């Protein structure tokens, strides 16, 4: 039985991923900032609630301590927690806007990965999946029409897009430094969730497919990559 942690898992892609991995036999820790919502969501899908605010060092450390005491290891980490930030143009975006988004989307993933790394090292064929976005691709942003087959819907989003580009680099750096852990970034596509007012063109089940696929890859699976359900994405 594999032990799995998914951050930001009370709804949307995180909850669907947690549900599917729990059904597959994983012991799933469902990360949630709100303890009550986490308990309710975990109860519905047969997971274990874990109070976890990725923007708080104290919260992340406490969560890692609890998993250490209860499970002793971590086999799969899905860094799913993310925020979109304000819907402003590049000309209107401020450094504070970016800092807020980065604190969750980039620094949050680093906080969690760093705190849980000793548990991943104790895991069996450990895996890290960083939930990125096609909006984080520099190649796509430079010429969206030329890459429409990879990212059919491209939107200008300075704070969000740049945070996902940074998360992609974090993914590659970790993969180089930790070759014994499979670490990849994934793009679920524009999925209809609360995150975007259900404006996406993909269902939650479709969006979660690539996350689940990479989270359940075998010991010889790929690492240091950037993938959607259709295959590798251009950086």
C-alpha positions as CSV (number, residue, x, y, z in Angstrom):
1,X,0.0,0.0,0.0
2,X,1.4,3.4,-1.0
3,X,1.1,6.5,1.2
4,X,0.2,9.6,-0.7
5,X,-0.2,13.3,0.2
6,X,-2.1,15.7,-2.0
7,X,-2.1,19.4,-1.1
8,X,-5.1,21.6,-1.8
9,X,-7.4,18.6,-2.0
10,X,-10.8,19.6,-0.7
11,X,-12.2,20.2,-4.1
12,X,-11.6,20.2,-7.9
13,X,-8.6,18.4,-9.3
14,X,-7.1,17.7,-5.8
15,X,-10.2,16.0,-4.5
16,X,-10.7,14.0,-7.7
17,X,-7.1,12.9,-7.6
18,X,-7.4,11.9,-4.0
19,X,-10.6,10.0,-4.7
20,X,-9.1,8.0,-7.5
21,X,-5.9,7.2,-5.7
22,X,-7.8,6.1,-2.6
23,X,-9.9,3.8,-4.8
24,X,-6.7,2.4,-6.2
25,X,-5.6,1.4,-2.7
26,X,-3.4,4.3,-1.6
27,X,-3.5,5.6,1.9
28,X,-4.3,9.2,1.0
29,X,-3.6,12.2,3.2
30,X,-5.9,15.0,2.0
31,X,-4.2,18.3,2.6
32,X,-6.5,21.2,3.5
33,X,-6.1,24.7,4.9
34,X,-9.6,24.5,6.5
35,X,-9.7,21.6,9.0
36,X,-13.5,21.2,8.8
37,X,-13.6,21.1,5.0
38,X,-10.7,18.7,5.0
39,X,-12.5,16.3,7.4
40,X,-15.7,16.4,5.4
41,X,-13.9,15.8,2.1
42,X,-11.7,13.0,3.5
43,X,-14.7,11.3,5.0
44,X,-16.5,11.3,1.6
45,X,-13.7,9.5,-0.2
46,X,-12.1,7.4,2.4
47,X,-9.0,9.5,2.9
48,X,-7.2,10.9,6.0
49,X,-7.6,14.7,6.6
50,X,-4.4,16.6,7.1
51,X,-4.4,20.2,8.2
52,X,-1.9,21.9,5.8
53,X,-1.5,25.5,4.8
54,X,1.3,25.5,2.2
55,X,2.0,29.2,2.9
56,X,2.9,28.5,6.5
57,X,6.2,26.9,7.5
58,X,4.8,25.9,10.9
59,X,1.8,24.3,9.3
60,X,3.9,22.4,6.8
61,X,6.3,21.2,9.5
62,X,3.5,20.1,11.8
63,X,1.9,18.1,8.9
64,X,5.2,16.4,8.1
65,X,5.6,15.5,11.8
66,X,2.1,13.9,11.9
67,X,2.7,11.8,8.7
68,X,6.1,10.7,10.1
69,X,4.4,9.6,13.3
70,X,1.5,7.8,11.6
71,X,3.0,6.4,8.4
72,X,6.8,6.7,8.7
73,X,7.2,7.4,5.0
74,X,5.7,9.0,2.0
75,X,5.6,7.4,-1.5
76,X,3.7,10.0,-3.5
77,X,3.5,13.7,-3.1
78,X,1.2,15.7,-5.3
79,X,1.8,19.5,-5.0
80,X,-1.6,20.6,-6.2
81,X,-2.4,23.6,-4.0
82,X,-2.6,26.7,-6.2
83,X,-4.3,30.1,-6.6
84,X,-5.0,32.1,-9.8
85,X,-4.3,35.6,-8.5
86,X,-6.1,38.7,-9.6
87,X,-7.4,39.0,-13.1
88,X,-5.3,42.0,-14.1
89,X,-3.4,42.8,-17.2
90,X,0.4,42.7,-17.2
91,X,0.4,46.5,-17.1
92,X,-1.7,46.5,-14.0
93,X,0.0,43.6,-12.1
94,X,2.1,44.6,-9.1
95,X,5.0,42.9,-7.4
96,X,2.6,42.2,-4.4
97,X,0.2,40.4,-6.8
98,X,3.0,38.2,-7.9
99,X,4.3,37.6,-4.4
100,X,0.9,36.4,-3.2
101,X,0.5,33.9,-6.1
102,X,4.1,32.7,-5.9
103,X,3.8,32.1,-2.1
104,X,1.3,29.4,-2.8
105,X,2.1,28.2,-6.3
106,X,5.9,28.1,-6.1
107,X,7.2,28.7,-2.5
108,X,4.4,26.4,-1.2
109,X,5.5,23.5,-3.3
110,X,9.1,24.1,-2.2
111,X,8.1,24.3,1.5
112,X,6.1,21.0,1.2
113,X,8.7,19.2,-0.8
114,X,11.5,20.2,1.5
115,X,9.7,19.3,4.6
116,X,8.5,15.9,3.3
117,X,11.8,15.0,1.5
118,X,13.0,12.8,4.4
119,X,9.7,10.9,4.3
120,X,10.0,10.5,0.5
121,X,13.5,9.2,0.9
122,X,12.0,6.5,3.2
123,X,9.3,5.7,0.6
124,X,9.2,3.0,-2.0
125,X,9.9,4.3,-5.5
126,X,9.0,7.8,-4.5
127,X,7.1,10.1,-6.8
128,X,6.5,13.9,-6.8
129,X,3.9,15.4,-9.1
130,X,3.8,19.2,-9.4
131,X,0.5,20.4,-10.9
132,X,1.6,23.1,-13.3
133,X,-0.3,24.5,-16.4
134,X,0.2,25.0,-20.1
135,X,0.2,28.7,-19.3
136,X,3.6,28.1,-17.7
137,X,5.2,27.2,-21.0
138,X,7.5,29.9,-22.3
139,X,7.4,28.4,-25.8
140,X,3.6,28.5,-25.8
141,X,3.5,32.0,-24.4
142,X,5.9,33.2,-27.1
143,X,3.7,31.9,-29.9
144,X,0.3,30.6,-28.7
145,X,-1.1,29.8,-32.2
146,X,1.9,27.7,-33.1
147,X,1.3,25.5,-30.0
148,X,-2.5,25.3,-30.1
149,X,-2.3,21.5,-30.4
150,X,-0.5,21.3,-27.1
151,X,-2.3,24.2,-25.3
152,X,-5.6,24.8,-27.1
153,X,-6.7,27.6,-24.8
154,X,-4.0,30.2,-23.9
155,X,-4.8,33.2,-21.7
156,X,-2.5,36.2,-20.7
157,X,-2.0,35.8,-17.0
158,X,1.2,37.4,-15.7
159,X,1.1,36.3,-12.1
160,X,-0.3,32.8,-12.6
161,X,1.6,31.9,-15.8
162,X,4.9,33.1,-14.5
163,X,4.4,31.2,-11.3
164,X,3.8,28.0,-13.2
165,X,6.9,28.7,-15.3
166,X,8.8,29.0,-12.1
167,X,7.3,25.8,-10.8
168,X,8.5,24.0,-14.0
169,X,12.0,25.1,-13.3
170,X,11.7,24.0,-9.7
171,X,10.6,20.6,-11.0
172,X,13.6,20.2,-13.3
173,X,16.1,21.4,-10.6
174,X,14.7,18.8,-8.1
175,X,14.7,16.1,-10.8
176,X,18.4,16.8,-11.5
177,X,19.3,16.9,-7.8
178,X,17.2,13.8,-6.8
179,X,17.5,11.3,-9.6
180,X,16.2,8.5,-7.4
181,X,12.9,10.3,-7.1
182,X,10.6,10.6,-10.1
183,X,9.6,14.3,-10.2
184,X,7.5,15.7,-13.0
185,X,5.3,18.7,-13.8
186,X,1.8,18.2,-15.3
187,X,-0.7,20.3,-17.1
188,X,-4.4,19.2,-16.5
189,X,-5.6,21.6,-19.1
190,X,-8.3,24.2,-18.7
191,X,-10.5,22.2,-16.3
192,X,-14.0,23.3,-15.2
193,X,-13.6,23.9,-11.4
194,X,-14.3,26.5,-8.8
195,X,-10.8,27.7,-9.5
196,X,-12.0,29.3,-12.8
197,X,-15.7,29.7,-12.2
198,X,-16.2,26.4,-14.0
199,X,-15.2,28.0,-17.3
200,X,-12.9,25.2,-18.4
201,X,-13.4,23.0,-21.4
202,X,-12.3,19.8,-19.6
203,X,-14.1,17.9,-16.9
204,X,-12.5,17.3,-13.5
205,X,-12.2,13.6,-14.4
206,X,-10.3,14.5,-17.6
207,X,-8.1,17.0,-15.9
208,X,-7.1,14.6,-13.1
209,X,-6.1,11.9,-15.6
210,X,-2.6,13.1,-16.1
211,X,-2.0,13.7,-12.4
212,X,-3.2,10.2,-11.5
213,X,-1.1,8.7,-14.4
214,X,2.1,10.3,-13.2
215,X,1.4,9.6,-9.5
216,X,1.0,5.9,-10.3
217,X,3.9,5.5,-12.7
218,X,6.2,2.5,-12.0
219,X,9.8,2.6,-10.7
220,X,11.1,3.0,-14.2
221,X,8.8,6.0,-15.0
222,X,10.0,9.3,-16.5
223,X,11.4,12.1,-14.5
224,X,12.2,15.8,-15.0
225,X,9.4,16.1,-17.6
226,X,6.4,18.3,-18.3
227,X,3.3,16.5,-19.5
228,X,-0.3,16.8,-20.4
229,X,-2.7,14.0,-21.3
230,X,-1.6,14.4,-24.9
231,X,2.1,13.9,-24.1
232,X,5.2,16.0,-23.4
233,X,4.8,19.8,-23.5
234,X,7.3,22.4,-24.7
235,X,9.0,24.2,-21.9
